[in-house]
Amino acid sequence: MKLKATKNFSWAHRGVEIEHFEAGQVIETDDADLIRVAKAEGWAKPAGKDDGGAPEDKSNGNAPENK
């Protein structure tokens, strides 16, 4: 998964390998704990289309379906 850091933060991979991330940096990782905690704490968000990731879902769910 690709994340985009929203603020500077550090993460200890496996509890021992510390990595620092800068605000605006795109992070490509499969580390489920990093993804879960960074999103929950507001440190990062899913990378959008402009960041090299999947486009963010900006729909509000009320738009009619096109057929």
BAPA-286798 format. One record per atom (N, C-alpha, C): residue in three letters; atom name; x negated, y, z. Coordinates in Angstrom, 2 decimals. Layout:
aa = Ala&at = CA&px = X&py = Y&pz = Z
...
***
This chain:
aa = Met&at = N&px = -0.84&py = -1.17&pz = 0.00
aa = Met&at = CA&px = 0.00&py = 0.00&pz = 0.00
aa = Met&at = C&px = -0.89&py = 1.23&pz = 0.00
aa = Lys&at = N&px = -0.40&py = 2.28&pz = -0.65
aa = Lys&at = CA&px = -1.12&py = 3.54&pz = -0.65
aa = Lys&at = C&px = -0.40&py = 4.52&pz = 0.27
aa = Leu&at = N&px = -1.18&py = 5.13&pz = 1.14
aa = Leu&at = CA&px = -0.67&py = 6.15&pz = 2.05
aa = Leu&at = C&px = -1.39&py = 7.45&pz = 1.77
aa = Lys&at = N&px = -0.78&py = 8.56&pz = 2.12
aa = Lys&at = CA&px = -1.44&py = 9.85&pz = 2.05
aa = Lys&at = C&px = -1.48&py = 10.42&pz = 3.46
aa = Ala&at = N&px = -2.68&py = 10.69&pz = 3.95
aa = Ala&at = CA&px = -2.84&py = 11.23&pz = 5.30
aa = Ala&at = C&px = -2.23&py = 12.62&pz = 5.37
aa = Thr&at = N&px = -1.40&py = 12.85&pz = 6.39
aa = Thr&at = CA&px = -0.77&py = 14.15&pz = 6.57
aa = Thr&at = C&px = -1.56&py = 15.01&pz = 7.55
aa = Lys&at = N&px = -2.47&py = 14.38&pz = 8.31
aa = Lys&at = CA&px = -3.36&py = 15.09&pz = 9.23
aa = Lys&at = C&px = -4.61&py = 14.26&pz = 9.41
aa = Asn&at = N&px = -5.65&py = 14.84&pz = 9.95
aa = Asn&at = CA&px = -6.88&py = 14.10&pz = 10.23
aa = Asn&at = C&px = -6.63&py = 13.10&pz = 11.36
aa = Phe&at = N&px = -7.12&py = 11.86&pz = 11.18
aa = Phe&at = CA&px = -7.03&py = 10.87&pz = 12.24
aa = Phe&at = C&px = -8.08&py = 9.80&pz = 12.04
aa = Ser&at = N&px = -8.34&py = 9.06&pz = 13.11
aa = Ser&at = CA&px = -9.29&py = 7.95&pz = 13.05
aa = Ser&at = C&px = -8.54&py = 6.67&pz = 13.37
aa = Trp&at = N&px = -8.99&py = 5.56&pz = 12.79
aa = Trp&at = CA&px = -8.37&py = 4.26&pz = 13.00
aa = Trp&at = C&px = -9.47&py = 3.23&pz = 13.24
aa = Ala&at = N&px = -9.27&py = 2.38&pz = 14.24
aa = Ala&at = CA&px = -10.23&py = 1.32&pz = 14.55
aa = Ala&at = C&px = -9.72&py = 0.01&pz = 13.95
aa = His&at = N&px = -10.24&py = -0.36&pz = 12.79
aa = His&at = CA&px = -9.87&py = -1.62&pz = 12.15
aa = His&at = C&px = -10.33&py = -2.77&pz = 13.03
aa = Arg&at = N&px = -9.44&py = -3.71&pz = 13.28
aa = Arg&at = CA&px = -9.72&py = -4.86&pz = 14.13
aa = Arg&at = C&px = -10.23&py = -4.43&pz = 15.51
aa = Gly&at = N&px = -9.93&py = -3.20&pz = 15.87
aa = Gly&at = CA&px = -10.32&py = -2.69&pz = 17.17
aa = Gly&at = C&px = -11.78&py = -2.30&pz = 17.32
aa = Val&at = N&px = -12.58&py = -2.45&pz = 16.28
aa = Val&at = CA&px = -14.02&py = -2.18&pz = 16.40
aa = Val&at = C&px = -14.61&py = -1.32&pz = 15.29
aa = Glu&at = N&px = -14.05&py = -1.35&pz = 14.12
aa = Glu&at = CA&px = -14.61&py = -0.66&pz = 12.96
aa = Glu&at = C&px = -13.86&py = 0.65&pz = 12.74
aa = Ile&at = N&px = -14.42&py = 1.76&pz = 13.24
aa = Ile&at = CA&px = -13.73&py = 3.04&pz = 13.22
aa = Ile&at = C&px = -13.92&py = 3.73&pz = 11.86
aa = Glu&at = N&px = -12.79&py = 4.21&pz = 11.32
aa = Glu&at = CA&px = -12.81&py = 4.94&pz = 10.05
aa = Glu&at = C&px = -12.03&py = 6.23&pz = 10.25
aa = His&at = N&px = -12.57&py = 7.34&pz = 9.74
aa = His&at = CA&px = -11.92&py = 8.64&pz = 9.86
aa = His&at = C&px = -11.25&py = 8.98&pz = 8.53
aa = Phe&at = N&px = -10.02&py = 9.48&pz = 8.61
aa = Phe&at = CA&px = -9.27&py = 9.89&pz = 7.43
aa = Phe&at = C&px = -8.98&py = 11.38&pz = 7.52
aa = Glu&at = N&px = -9.09&py = 12.06&pz = 6.40
aa = Glu&at = CA&px = -8.85&py = 13.50&pz = 6.32
aa = Glu&at = C&px = -7.45&py = 13.77&pz = 5.76
aa = Ala&at = N&px = -6.84&py = 14.86&pz = 6.21
aa = Ala&at = CA&px = -5.53&py = 15.27&pz = 5.69
aa = Ala&at = C&px = -5.60&py = 15.38&pz = 4.17
aa = Gly&at = N&px = -4.64&py = 14.80&pz = 3.48
aa = Gly&at = CA&px = -4.59&py = 14.83&pz = 2.02
aa = Gly&at = C&px = -5.26&py = 13.64&pz = 1.36
aa = Gln&at = N&px = -6.03&py = 12.88&pz = 2.13
aa = Gln&at = CA&px = -6.73&py = 11.71&pz = 1.57
aa = Gln&at = C&px = -5.74&py = 10.59&pz = 1.27
aa = Val&at = N&px = -5.91&py = 9.94&pz = 0.12
aa = Val&at = CA&px = -5.09&py = 8.78&pz = -0.23
aa = Val&at = C&px = -5.81&py = 7.54&pz = 0.30
aa = Ile&at = N&px = -5.09&py = 6.73&pz = 1.05
aa = Ile&at = CA&px = -5.62&py = 5.55&pz = 1.71
aa = Ile&at = C&px = -4.99&py = 4.32&pz = 1.07
aa = Glu&at = N&px = -5.80&py = 3.44&pz = 0.52
aa = Glu&at = CA&px = -5.28&py = 2.20&pz = -0.04
aa = Glu&at = C&px = -5.63&py = 1.09&pz = 0.95
aa = Thr&at = N&px = -4.59&py = 0.45&pz = 1.52
aa = Thr&at = CA&px = -4.82&py = -0.55&pz = 2.56
aa = Thr&at = C&px = -3.74&py = -1.63&pz = 2.57
aa = Asp&at = N&px = -4.12&py = -2.79&pz = 3.07
aa = Asp&at = CA&px = -3.17&py = -3.88&pz = 3.32
aa = Asp&at = C&px = -3.04&py = -4.12&pz = 4.82
aa = Asp&at = N&px = -3.68&py = -3.27&pz = 5.63
aa = Asp&at = CA&px = -3.66&py = -3.40&pz = 7.09
aa = Asp&at = C&px = -2.28&py = -3.00&pz = 7.61
aa = Ala&at = N&px = -1.45&py = -4.01&pz = 7.94
aa = Ala&at = CA&px = -0.07&py = -3.77&pz = 8.37
aa = Ala&at = C&px = -0.01&py = -2.89&pz = 9.61
aa = Asp&at = N&px = -0.94&py = -3.07&pz = 10.54
aa = Asp&at = CA&px = -0.94&py = -2.25&pz = 11.75
aa = Asp&at = C&px = -1.23&py = -0.78&pz = 11.42
aa = Leu&at = N&px = -2.20&py = -0.53&pz = 10.57
aa = Leu&at = CA&px = -2.52&py = 0.84&pz = 10.16
aa = Leu&at = C&px = -1.31&py = 1.48&pz = 9.49
aa = Ile&at = N&px = -0.68&py = 0.77&pz = 8.58
aa = Ile&at = CA&px = 0.49&py = 1.30&pz = 7.87
aa = Ile&at = C&px = 1.60&py = 1.64&pz = 8.85
aa = Arg&at = N&px = 1.93&py = 0.70&pz = 9.73
aa = Arg&at = CA&px = 3.03&py = 0.87&pz = 10.69
aa = Arg&at = C&px = 2.76&py = 2.04&pz = 11.64
aa = Val&at = N&px = 1.59&py = 2.06&pz = 12.26
aa = Val&at = CA&px = 1.28&py = 3.09&pz = 13.25
aa = Val&at = C&px = 1.12&py = 4.46&pz = 12.60
aa = Ala&at = N&px = 0.42&py = 4.55&pz = 11.49
aa = Ala&at = CA&px = 0.20&py = 5.84&pz = 10.82
aa = Ala&at = C&px = 1.52&py = 6.47&pz = 10.40
aa = Lys&at = N&px = 2.44&py = 5.66&pz = 9.89
aa = Lys&at = CA&px = 3.75&py = 6.19&pz = 9.50
aa = Lys&at = C&px = 4.57&py = 6.58&pz = 10.73
aa = Ala&at = N&px = 4.58&py = 5.73&pz = 11.76
aa = Ala&at = CA&px = 5.36&py = 6.00&pz = 12.96
aa = Ala&at = C&px = 4.87&py = 7.24&pz = 13.71
aa = Glu&at = N&px = 3.56&py = 7.45&pz = 13.74
aa = Glu&at = CA&px = 2.98&py = 8.60&pz = 14.44
aa = Glu&at = C&px = 2.97&py = 9.88&pz = 13.60
aa = Gly&at = N&px = 3.33&py = 9.77&pz = 12.31
aa = Gly&at = CA&px = 3.33&py = 10.94&pz = 11.44
aa = Gly&at = C&px = 1.94&py = 11.30&pz = 10.93
aa = Trp&at = N&px = 1.00&py = 10.36&pz = 11.02
aa = Trp&at = CA&px = -0.37&py = 10.60&pz = 10.54
aa = Trp&at = C&px = -0.45&py = 10.47&pz = 9.02
aa = Ala&at = N&px = 0.45&py = 9.69&pz = 8.43
aa = Ala&at = CA&px = 0.42&py = 9.44&pz = 6.99
aa = Ala&at = C&px = 1.83&py = 9.12&pz = 6.51
aa = Lys&at = N&px = 2.00&py = 9.24&pz = 5.21
aa = Lys&at = CA&px = 3.28&py = 8.90&pz = 4.58
aa = Lys&at = C&px = 2.96&py = 8.10&pz = 3.32
aa = Pro&at = N&px = 3.93&py = 7.39&pz = 2.79
aa = Pro&at = CA&px = 3.67&py = 6.66&pz = 1.54
aa = Pro&at = C&px = 3.22&py = 7.63&pz = 0.45
aa = Ala&at = N&px = 2.22&py = 7.25&pz = -0.31
aa = Ala&at = CA&px = 1.71&py = 8.10&pz = -1.39
aa = Ala&at = C&px = 2.76&py = 8.19&pz = -2.48
aa = Gly&at = N&px = 2.99&py = 9.39&pz = -2.96
aa = Gly&at = CA&px = 3.96&py = 9.61&pz = -4.03
aa = Gly&at = C&px = 3.34&py = 9.43&pz = -5.39
aa = Lys&at = N&px = 4.13&py = 9.62&pz = -6.41
aa = Lys&at = CA&px = 3.69&py = 9.45&pz = -7.80
aa = Lys&at = C&px = 2.46&py = 10.30&pz = -8.11
aa = Asp&at = N&px = 2.43&py = 11.54&pz = -7.62
aa = Asp&at = CA&px = 1.31&py = 12.44&pz = -7.89
aa = Asp&at = C&px = 0.04&py = 12.02&pz = -7.16
aa = Asp&at = N&px = 0.19&py = 11.14&pz = -6.17
aa = Asp&at = CA&px = -0.96&py = 10.68&pz = -5.38
aa = Asp&at = C&px = -1.51&py = 9.35&pz = -5.88
aa = Gly&at = N&px = -0.96&py = 8.83&pz = -6.96
aa = Gly&at = CA&px = -1.43&py = 7.56&pz = -7.48
aa = Gly&at = C&px = -0.67&py = 6.37&pz = -6.92
aa = Gly&at = N&px = 0.38&py = 6.64&pz = -6.16
aa = Gly&at = CA&px = 1.19&py = 5.57&pz = -5.59
aa = Gly&at = C&px = 2.56&py = 5.52&pz = -6.25
aa = Ala&at = N&px = 3.44&py = 4.73&pz = -5.70
aa = Ala&at = CA&px = 4.79&py = 4.63&pz = -6.22
aa = Ala&at = C&px = 5.54&py = 5.92&pz = -5.92
aa = Pro&at = N&px = 6.49&py = 6.28&pz = -6.77
aa = Pro&at = CA&px = 7.25&py = 7.50&pz = -6.50
aa = Pro&at = C&px = 8.06&py = 7.36&pz = -5.22
aa = Glu&at = N&px = 8.15&py = 8.47&pz = -4.48
aa = Glu&at = CA&px = 8.93&py = 8.44&pz = -3.25
aa = Glu&at = C&px = 10.41&py = 8.47&pz = -3.60
aa = Asp&at = N&px = 11.24&py = 7.82&pz = -2.78
aa = Asp&at = CA&px = 12.68&py = 7.81&pz = -2.99
aa = Asp&at = C&px = 13.24&py = 9.10&pz = -2.41
aa = Lys&at = N&px = 13.65&py = 10.00&pz = -3.28
aa = Lys&at = CA&px = 14.17&py = 11.29&pz = -2.84
aa = Lys&at = C&px = 15.69&py = 11.35&pz = -2.94
aa = Ser&at = N&px = 16.32&py = 10.24&pz = -3.25
aa = Ser&at = CA&px = 17.77&py = 10.24&pz = -3.38
aa = Ser&at = C&px = 18.41&py = 10.32&pz = -2.01
aa = Asn&at = N&px = 19.59&py = 10.92&pz = -1.96
aa = Asn&at = CA&px = 20.29&py = 11.00&pz = -0.70
aa = Asn&at = C&px = 21.38&py = 9.93&pz = -0.60
aa = Gly&at = N&px = 21.50&py = 9.10&pz = -1.61
aa = Gly&at = CA&px = 22.46&py = 8.01&pz = -1.58
aa = Gly&at = C&px = 23.86&py = 8.41&pz = -2.01
aa = Asn&at = N&px = 24.10&py = 9.71&pz = -2.27
aa = Asn&at = CA&px = 25.43&py = 10.17&pz = -2.64
aa = Asn&at = C&px = 25.59&py = 10.44&pz = -4.11
aa = Ala&at = N&px = 24.54&py = 10.30&pz = -4.88
aa = Ala&at = CA&px = 24.61&py = 10.57&pz = -6.31
aa = Ala&at = C&px = 25.37&py = 9.46&pz = -7.02
aa = Pro&at = N&px = 26.18&py = 9.82&pz = -8.01
aa = Pro&at = CA&px = 26.91&py = 8.78&pz = -8.74
aa = Pro&at = C&px = 25.95&py = 7.92&pz = -9.56
aa = Glu&at = N&px = 26.34&py = 6.68&pz = -9.77
aa = Glu&at = CA&px = 25.51&py = 5.78&pz = -10.54
aa = Glu&at = C&px = 25.71&py = 6.03&pz = -12.02
aa = Asn&at = N&px = 24.64&py = 6.10&pz = -12.79
aa = Asn&at = CA&px = 24.73&py = 6.26&pz = -14.24
aa = Asn&at = C&px = 24.94&py = 4.91&pz = -14.87
aa = Lys&at = N&px = 25.91&py = 4.85&pz = -15.78
aa = Lys&at = CA&px = 26.18&py = 3.58&pz = -16.46
aa = Lys&at = C&px = 26.14&py = 3.75&pz = -17.95
***
